[in-house]
Amino acid sequence: MALVTGVFALLLLATATNAAAATIGTARGSVEQVYVRGATPGLQVSLVNSSGATVGTKTVNSLGATLFRDVTPGTGYKVQPTAGGAASGALTVLSKQSAPPSTTIYDQTIPTKGYGYLTTRDGTQLAYYVHPPSDVANALPGAGGLPLPPPDTGPTPTLIEYSGYGYADPAGPQSGLAILANLMGFTVVDVNMRGTGCSGGAFDFFEPLQGLDGYDVIEAVSRQPWVLHHKVGMIGISYGGISQLFTAQTQPPSLAAISPLSVIDNTQTTLYPGGILNTGFAVAWAQERIHDAQPASATGGQPWAYKRIQDGDATCQANQDLHPEAVDLMAKIRANDHYVPAVADPLSPVKFVDKIQVPTFMACQWTDEQTGGHCPTLAEHFTGTNNKWFTFTNGTHVDSLAPETFNRWYDFLQLYVAQQAPITNSALIKAAAPVIYQEAMGITGVTMPPDLVQVQPTYSAALFAFNTQPPIRVLFDNGAGGAQPGHPQPGFEKSFSKFPIPGTTMKQWYLGSNGTLNNAAPTQSGAEAFTWNAFNRPLTDFTGDTAGGTNGLWTATPPYNWTQNPAGSAVSYVTAPLSSNTTVIGAGSVKLFVRTNKPNVDFQATISEVRPDGKETFVQGGWLRGSARKLDPSSTPLEPALSLRAEDISPMPTDRWVDVVIPLYYQGHVYRAGSRLRLTISAPNGDQPIWSFKETQPPSGTASVTVRHTSGMPSAIRLPVVPGVSVPTGLPPCPGLRGEPCRTYQAFTNTTAKP
């Protein structure tokens, strides 16, 4: 009995000791969040409100931290061990309002050069690296032979580059543009988003807190004595471009201008085109973010952060503790495969760019292989500023940095951030051009074209010249205007007062028998059928390096493998030779009357130009999940919009004809006189370099699809034609147009079906 009593006493002592050792660490309120750090791993803790009611319960992760999300703003919150014990002090949970409770948080010292940490309104430390103009001497290959920016003396114009990529990496920003901005004479502050790299906090895809972090970065940096005018601009391509939209909507007082390049308009148009999950680029990108948001280690997180930890950066190591609390992006993607406004709208720039009030320069590509060709729709929604300029062209993801666009981007930053005449540093840009494009695109011999703004002798003259340029600029036939086919220079350009282009008319070509597209609606009934199979062609039309390496996607004439549709696997329709040049600028749609033997079928529409020389050029595409065919009330034939709400999802009846509208992505293309326009309808896949669709409907096997065209059911393609556009050039080289594969045209024989 004594032995049992002794053992029991020891157990009680051990329990008491463990309880005493357990700690909740430090708790702090954030923006609709509460986080805990320095707690006992495995400890269960609860968040209680001012009334003592439990809001949520979490288990502290192995690094001693945890995070409560979706907490209602207010005061009096506390964190306490769920099993009982000492609670934290009272916590305040902040709202999503842009301005912080106090601006004293911006009284931080940031050096003129080098690595460090910036503290945001909720105490989170963001890793940054400051690159002064002189950094270009070491960062740009071959810079030794170039005229470099003058030594850093006094305040310099400053730009922020902000994303979840490895921007703060001391070895140089990953996928960043700091080198180019340094050449322009700017200091660049590269910042890693919370939950990535050496930054503290937990990652979630463009949660409101990321935009507010951007606000805090701008305000803290702008107060530094080395920042000219105490105003900063923003630069960045892709992720770093999209983040500008999310940050600028918060309206930081010290933000001078933004310049987003190669961005999205809506998360859905890249992630779920036409309601179909983009298992190619979009899913792969999300998986990379999941990996990069992990605590830095030999197997996860960002390698540069792990190196800093190995080299003794205690702050970086401590900042990893909340990284395990990152949102599971793949679970979030799966849970939101339909449109839920409360979830989707805050992640869709098209819904909030009207809040952006600063001068804006934006450039996008119709055939961007990563973000997709839907960015142009943003232009009409930028109603918060009159100082806005947009450049659109065909091309790859990197073509927002092509010479003509680069010139305008440079001019914009000089005028609206540096507030100086672009002539000041234009010689550096021109001298560096061959090196820039050799490194970025693997293309030699590319130079900068003449630029009217850059020859103006004064700031006021240059500003006047820039501001008189129309806001919409379309570069046609990018790849046809250089010394060699595929060089990133357009055949010609046109400018317009707004987007959609004034005077645009809807041109319809109607599907007809014998694979024809006709100007007039059908008077006789006809139908064609195909066997649907999403895997009878390669998933993509390109394999290999997707950047500027040898035979890479960004090089002059990449080796596309744009294969023909096998017989019986599609339906194809072509117009008669066009009697005149036909300029299409905008989106458009394909309206079909179809019948299938499966309740759900995914469609792909492909638009191409069949040239008089026997070549065929890809122009654009579109997608639709048959069950998601219901249109939103805002939809128009030239700017179609799917509802995608769960309540509007409906199986396709197999016993009758159903009308479906396939939204097309944007294009800016001249179909030359003598060419024919071709429409192909098939299963998804085979027409994009890195977008692909492995989770198509039906999920396995094949389906039978019939397309009908009658007087009562006139299937047609509807495109936005801009009349009166003078075209000074002939057929571009094929191959040669950037982002638009070219192949030898092969006629396709449709399988006739009973109408």
Buried (B, 14 or more C-beta within 10 A) or exposed (E): EEEEEEEEEEEEEEEEEEEEEBBBBBBBBBBBBBBBBBBBEEBBBBBBBEEEEEBBEBEBBEBBBBBBBEBEBBEEBBBBBEEEBEBBEEBBBBEBEBBBEEBEBBEBEBEBEEBBBBBBBBBBBBBBBBBBBBBBEEBBEEBEEBEBBEEBEEBBBBBBBBBBBBBBBEEBBBBBBBBBBBBBBBBBBBBBBBBBBBBBBBBBBBBBBBBBBBBBBBBBBBBBEBBBBBBBBBBBBBBBBBBBBBBBBBBBEBBBBBBBBBBBBBBBBBBBBBBBBBBBBBBEBBEEBBEBBBBBEEEBBBBBBBBBBEEEBEBBBBBBBBBBBBBEBEEEBEEBBBBEEEBBBBBBBBBBBBBBBBBBBBBBBBBBBBBBBBBBBBBBBBEBBEBBBBBBBBBBBBBBBBBBBBBBBBBBBBBBBBBBBBBBBBEBBBBBBBBBBBBBBBBEEBBBBEBEBBBBEEBEBBBEBBEEBEBBBBBBBBBBBBEBBBBBBBBBBBEBEEBBBEEBEBBBBBBBBEBBBBEEBBEEBBBBBBBBBBBBBBBBBBBBBBBBEEEBBBBBBBEBBBEBBBEBBBBBBBBEEBEEBBBBBBBBBBBBBBBBBBBBBBBBBBBBBBBEEEBBBBBBBBBBBBBBBBBEEEBEBBBBBBBBBEEBBBEBEEEEBBEBBBBBBBBBBBBBBBBBBBBBBBBBBBBBBBBBBBEBBBEEEBBBBBBBBBEEBBBBBBBBBBEEBEBEBEBBBBBBBBBBBBBEBEEBEBBEBEB
